[in-house]
Amino acid sequence: QVQLVESGGGLVQPGGSLRLSCAASGRFVTIYDISWYRQAPGKQRELVAIITRALSANSADSVKGRFTISRDNAKNTVWLQMNSLQPEDTAVYYCKADILTMSSRGDYWGQGTQVTVSP
């Protein structure tokens, strides 16, 4: 059983920072790409940032220069450092990982963590 657990969300004022974490646990062989998505109320889920196993990263234009994705393959953990947060960043943030297990390969999602940016 593979599990992704996010943490680090919360309430922050505009201009503030948060650091989200996503840790994978369970029985698996390899974790390939890991992504952060977000979903605001009434909107579709959107890709925020992605990082490969080789640590090549990319992010959405809306967060470039403010958010940084990183990972530690030995710890099976990915982080999303979010700086200069704005109200429009308010959403539930999810991590998604492409994971190879002994029996299959597929996408796994975390349960989500709420980020609220408000004065």
N, C-alpha and C positions, 0 to 999 in steps of 0.2 A: 504494500500500500504506500503510494507516494503522497506526500502532503506538502503544501506550500503555506507558510504562515507569515502574514504581513504584520508589521507593527510600526509605530512611530507617528501615526496620524494624530490630529488634534485640532484645536482652535488656535489661530495665530492672527495677529494684526497685519494689515497690509504693509509690505516691506520686510516682513519677518521671514524666518527660515524654519524649515523642518527637514528631518532626515528620515526617510522611510527605509525599512528593512524587509527583506523577504528571504526566509530560510527554507530550504528544501530538506525533507527528512524521509526516511523509508528505504526501501530496497530498490536501487536503480543502478544502471551501469554508467551512464553519461548524461550530463545536462548540456544541451546545446544552447541555442539562443534563449535569452531571457529578456522579457519585455515588461515595461510598465504601461498600463492602460489607465484611463480614467473615464468616469461616467458622471456627468452632471445631471441634475434633475431635468427630465424632459428632453434629454439629448442622447444621441447615440454614443456608445463607448468608442473612445478614440485612442490611438497609439500615442504615447508620450515619448518613450525612448526605448531603445533596444541595444543589447550588447551581446556579441558573439562569445563563444568559448575562448577565442583568441584575443579577446578584449577589444575588438573593434566596435565602436559605439556610434550611434546616431540618435538624433532627437528631432521632435517636431519643431517646425519653425516657430510656433507660438511659445516655446519654452527655451529655445536656443539662447545660450548665454546666461540663463538663469538656473536651469536644472542640469545636474550631472549624474549620469548613471555609472556605476562601478560594480565590480564583482570580485569575489575571492573564490576561485574554483576549489581550493582545499577545504573551505568552510561551507561550500554549497550555498552561498549567500550573495544576494545582490542588494545594492543600496540605491536610493534616489535622493540625492541632495538637492533640496529645493530652496533657492534664495530669491529674494525680491518678490515674494508671493503677492499676488493680487486677488481681488475678489473673484475674478473669472477663473481662478485656479481651483475654486471650491468644487469638490467632486469626491466620489468614492474612488480610491486608487487601488488597482488590482495588479498583481504580478502574474505573468504567464510564462511557463517554461516548457521548452521542447525537450522531452526526457525519454531516454532509451532505458527500458527495463529488460529483464531477462525474457519477457514474452512479447513485448511490443514497443512501439515508439509513438508518442503522441503529445498533445498539449495538455498541460495541467494548469489549473487556475487556483489562486489563493481566494480567501473569503472576502477580501477587500478591507480597506481601512479608510475612514472618513477624514478628509482634510477640509477644514472650514476656515476661510480667510475673511475676517470681518473686523471692523473697528471695535 
